[in-house]
Amino acid sequence: MRCPFCGNVDTQVKDSRPAEDHVAIRRRRFCPACAGRFTTYERVQLRDLVVIKKNQKREPFDRDKLERSIRIALQKRPIEPERVDQMISGIVRRLESLGDADIPSDKIGEIVMETLARIDTVAYVRFASVYKNFQAADDFEDFVSELRPPEPGPEEPA
């Protein structure tokens, strides 16, 4: 593993342990050239996923990009970082198990929204506002009204 500080390719593993509920291995590394310390994570990758964007462009799936967007939606929400890591790993496993290496971006967005809806409603609405490209307050209002249970109407006499 190349040292991120000096570029030395001869780094040493000082500590390894399971991470993310035994889905990844966390390795603490040391660079003898510059004495830098850094952490790497090793995960199983079943297949190379390709995202098909709305404009039909294809790009490699980027777990870090998925993680950034989810963490932005969950910013300042009372969700433990370990739970977020588990959620992201679960989404990636679900994408890998779809059976096809080419995944439409719409499918990824729907899976993320479905997962966020179960964890935190505010994060769900935040993510949906970007994913569905809300343009005005009315878009938020319409979306949130779908989340609320219908209000009971006036009682009709029997």
C-alpha positions as CSV (number, residue, x, y, z in Angstrom):
1,M,0.0,0.0,0.0
2,R,1.4,3.4,-1.0
3,C,1.9,5.9,1.7
4,P,-0.5,8.9,1.2
5,F,2.1,11.3,2.7
6,C,5.4,10.5,0.9
7,G,4.4,8.0,-1.8
8,N,6.6,5.2,-0.4
9,V,5.3,1.8,-1.5
10,D,6.8,-0.2,1.4
11,T,4.4,0.4,4.3
12,Q,3.8,-1.9,7.2
13,V,0.6,-3.2,8.7
14,K,0.6,-2.5,12.5
15,D,-2.9,-3.7,13.4
16,S,-5.8,-5.4,11.7
17,R,-9.3,-5.9,13.0
18,P,-12.8,-6.5,11.7
19,A,-14.9,-3.4,10.9
20,E,-18.4,-2.5,9.9
21,D,-19.9,-5.6,11.5
22,H,-17.3,-8.0,10.0
23,V,-17.9,-6.7,6.5
24,A,-14.5,-5.0,6.2
25,I,-11.1,-5.2,7.7
26,R,-9.6,-2.1,9.2
27,R,-5.8,-1.9,8.9
28,R,-3.6,0.6,10.8
29,R,-0.4,1.2,8.7
30,F,2.9,2.8,9.3
31,C,5.4,4.2,6.7
32,P,9.0,3.6,7.8
33,A,10.2,6.3,5.3
34,C,8.3,9.3,6.8
35,A,6.9,7.8,10.0
36,G,3.4,8.5,8.8
37,R,0.4,6.5,10.1
38,F,-2.8,5.9,8.2
39,T,-5.8,3.6,8.1
40,T,-7.0,1.5,5.2
41,Y,-10.2,-0.6,4.8
42,E,-10.4,-3.8,2.9
43,R,-13.9,-4.9,1.6
44,V,-15.1,-7.8,-0.5
45,Q,-16.2,-6.6,-4.0
46,L,-18.3,-9.1,-5.8
47,R,-18.3,-7.4,-9.1
48,D,-17.4,-4.1,-10.7
49,L,-20.6,-2.1,-10.9
50,V,-21.2,0.5,-13.6
51,V,-23.7,3.3,-13.1
52,I,-25.9,4.3,-16.1
53,K,-26.7,8.0,-15.6
54,K,-30.0,9.6,-16.9
55,N,-28.1,10.9,-20.0
56,Q,-27.0,7.3,-20.7
57,K,-23.4,8.1,-19.7
58,R,-21.7,5.2,-18.0
59,E,-19.3,5.6,-15.0
60,P,-17.8,3.2,-12.5
61,F,-19.8,2.9,-9.2
62,D,-18.1,5.0,-6.5
63,R,-18.9,3.9,-2.9
64,D,-17.3,7.1,-1.6
65,K,-19.7,9.2,-3.6
66,L,-22.6,7.2,-2.3
67,E,-21.3,7.6,1.3
68,R,-20.8,11.4,0.9
69,S,-24.4,11.9,-0.4
70,I,-25.9,9.8,2.5
71,R,-23.7,11.5,5.1
72,I,-24.8,14.9,3.8
73,A,-28.5,13.9,4.1
74,L,-27.8,12.6,7.6
75,Q,-25.8,15.7,8.7
76,K,-26.7,16.8,12.3
77,R,-29.1,13.9,12.7
78,P,-29.0,11.6,15.7
79,I,-27.7,8.5,13.8
80,E,-24.6,6.6,15.0
81,P,-21.7,6.5,12.4
82,E,-21.6,2.7,12.8
83,R,-25.2,2.5,11.7
84,V,-24.5,4.7,8.7
85,D,-21.6,2.4,7.7
86,Q,-23.8,-0.7,8.0
87,M,-26.5,1.1,5.9
88,I,-24.0,1.9,3.2
89,S,-22.6,-1.6,3.2
90,G,-26.1,-3.0,3.0
91,I,-26.9,-0.8,0.0
92,V,-23.7,-1.8,-1.8
93,R,-24.4,-5.5,-1.1
94,R,-28.0,-5.1,-2.4
95,L,-26.7,-3.4,-5.6
96,E,-24.1,-6.2,-6.1
97,S,-26.8,-8.9,-5.6
98,L,-29.1,-7.4,-8.3
99,G,-27.4,-9.7,-10.8
100,D,-26.4,-7.1,-13.3
101,A,-23.2,-5.0,-13.3
102,D,-24.9,-2.2,-15.0
103,I,-27.2,-0.3,-12.7
104,P,-29.4,2.7,-13.6
105,S,-28.8,5.7,-11.3
106,D,-32.6,5.8,-10.7
107,K,-32.4,2.4,-9.1
108,I,-29.6,3.5,-6.8
109,G,-31.5,6.6,-5.8
110,E,-34.7,4.5,-5.1
111,I,-32.8,2.0,-2.9
112,V,-31.1,4.9,-0.9
113,M,-34.4,6.6,-0.4
114,E,-36.1,3.4,0.7
115,T,-33.3,2.8,3.2
116,L,-33.3,6.4,4.5
117,A,-37.0,6.4,4.9
118,R,-36.7,3.5,7.4
119,I,-33.9,5.2,9.4
120,D,-34.7,9.0,9.5
121,T,-37.5,10.9,7.9
122,V,-35.6,14.2,7.8
123,A,-32.7,12.6,6.0
124,Y,-35.1,11.0,3.6
125,V,-36.6,14.3,2.7
126,R,-33.2,15.9,2.3
127,F,-32.0,13.2,0.0
128,A,-35.2,13.3,-2.0
129,S,-35.0,17.0,-2.5
130,V,-31.7,16.6,-4.4
131,Y,-32.6,13.2,-6.0
132,K,-36.0,14.5,-7.3
133,N,-34.6,17.9,-8.0
134,F,-37.1,20.0,-6.0
135,Q,-37.3,23.5,-7.5
136,A,-39.7,25.3,-5.1
137,A,-41.2,25.1,-1.7
138,D,-44.3,23.6,-3.2
139,D,-42.3,20.5,-4.2
140,F,-41.3,20.0,-0.6
141,E,-44.9,20.5,0.5
142,D,-46.2,18.0,-2.0
143,F,-43.6,15.4,-1.0
144,V,-44.0,15.8,2.7
145,S,-47.8,15.7,2.4
146,E,-47.4,12.2,1.0
147,L,-45.5,11.2,4.1
148,R,-48.2,12.3,6.5
149,P,-51.1,10.0,7.3
150,P,-54.4,11.2,5.9
151,E,-56.4,13.4,8.4
152,P,-59.6,11.9,9.5
153,G,-62.6,13.6,7.9
154,P,-65.7,14.8,9.8
155,E,-67.7,12.1,11.4
156,E,-70.8,11.2,9.4
157,P,-74.0,10.3,11.3
158,A,-75.0,6.7,11.1
